[in-house]
Amino acid sequence: MAKEVLEMIKLLIPAGGAIQGPPVGPALGQRGLNIGEFVKQFNDRTKNLEKNAPIPVLITAYKDRTFKFVTNLPPVSHYLKKAAKIDKGSSTPGRELVGKVTIKDVEKIAKVKMIDLNAINLEGAVSMVKGSAVSMGMEIIN
């Protein structure tokens, strides 16, 4: 018989940097889950990734106070900011440009993120990454 799911929890945690404090502690503690065990497993799983890259995590909490979790690659915005060498996107996209990325950067990001994106082929993934870049106030150059 399958375990009964209590809740699905979404968090964004730095790679290899999970601690028992916020956001992990409060999110798991109020559901009665073992925070220390999650921190240990998450840090082990993400130790080979880029240090402090934001990692989206989907935690499935069960009624018997156990859990399992799935990690994804960092968001497209993280890769775009890194490629453009900027700290954050534009507060007024479309009116203010904050950086530039090349089409090669966009294609490279699309190839890396292909497994997480809802795209049928690489062309669709490239379009999604271009859209993210434009909405962040970046110019795409050849």
N, C-alpha and C positions, 0 to 999 in steps of 0.2 A: 504494500500500500504506500502511496506517495505521501510525503510530508505535507502538512497543511501550512500554506504560506501566510505569514502574519502581515508582511509589508515588503515593498520594494523601495530601497533607499538609493538616491542618486547623490553622489558627492564628487567634488573636484579636488584632488589631493596631489601635492607635489611628489614626483617620483622619488622613492627612497626616503621620503621625509614625513611619513605618517607618524603622528604623536598621539598620546592619549588625550590631549586637549582638543579644543575646537579645530575643525568641524567634526572630527571623528568621534570624540568622547560623548558629547551631548546626543548626537544622532544615534549612536549605538546603545549608549547607557540607558536612555529612556525606554528602549525596547528590550532591555535585559540581556543584551548580547555581550560576549566576552571581548572587551575592547583590546586588551593586551594581545590576545590571540590574533585578532584581525590586523593589528599594527604589525605584528611579527610576520604574518603571511604576506601582507601587502608589500612591506619593505623588502622581503626576500624576492618576491615576484618582480619588483620594479628596480632592483639594484643595478641592473645592467643598462637601464635607460638613461637618457640625458638627465643629469642631476637637476632637481627642482622643476622639471617640465610638468605642467599641469596634466594630471592623468584623470580622465573621467572613469568613475567606478560605479557599477550597478550592483548593490548588495541585496540579496534575497534573504530576508529574515524569516525564520520558521517559528511556529508556535512552541516547539520544544527548545527554544532559545539557541538553536544552531543557525549557521549562516553559510552561504557560499557567495562568491562575488566574481564579477567579470570586469576586466580592465580593458580599456581601449587605448589607442594612440592619442597623443595630445591633439587638441582641436586644430583645425586648419588655421585659425587666427594666430596661434602660437608660431606655426611654421612661417606664415606670412610676415609677422613682425620680425622674426629672426632673419629672414631673407632681405627685408628692407632695412634692417638695422635700426628699428624704432622701438620705443617702449610701449606706445599705445596707439590705437587708431584715432581717426579724426572725430571730433565731437560734432562736426557738421559735414558729413560726407556729401560729395557732389559740389560743395562750395570751397572746401579747403582740402588740398592735397598734402598728405603728411609723409609720403614715401613713394618709392618706385620699386617695382619688381619686374624682372624680365620674364618673357614667355617660357624660357627654359626653367626658371625657378618654379613657375606655376605648374609646368609639366612634371617636374621632379616631385613637387608636393602632392600632385594628383596621383602619381604612381605609389607613393608611400601610403597615402590615405585611402587608396582604392578599396581596401578591405572594410573600412568603416563607412564609406560613403554609399548612398543609395543610387549608384550609377551602374548602367548596364555595361558600358565600355569606357575606355580611357578618355575618349572625346567628351563624354558626359561629365566625367569627373573633372576634367580641365575646365569645363564651363562652370561647374559649381565653385571651384577654387577662384576662378576669375570673378564671379559674382561676389564672393566673400571679400576679395581684394578691393573691389569697387565700393562695397558697402563700408569698408574700413577707411576709405579715403585714399586709396593707393592708385597710382598710375601704372598701367601695364605697358612696358616698352619691349620692342623687338631686340 
